[in-house]
Amino acid sequence: MQPTIEILDRIRKNSRDNKEEIFTRLYRYLLRPDLYYLAYKNLYANKGAGTKGVNDDTADGFSKEKVDRIIQSLAD
């Protein structure tokens, strides 16, 4: 299985090069845990990562269990 970052880079390049193309089957990438770890890495580095959101959650509340719940909800 290819790392998600490589897939995202390829999608980014393809969308830039083929502006008229319609991309399908992107939903399946939301079921890959490494996507959430990559997003967390990028978000946590942000100065506002400790600021509570609308549901009183912060980046500090990130965990494997949370990723598993998100993926399971999407799969259901």
Summary of the structure (lengths in Angstrom):
residues: 76
radius of gyration: 14.8
end to end distance: 22.6
largest distance: 40.0
contacts: 145
relative contact order: 0.13
helix: 66%
strand: 0%
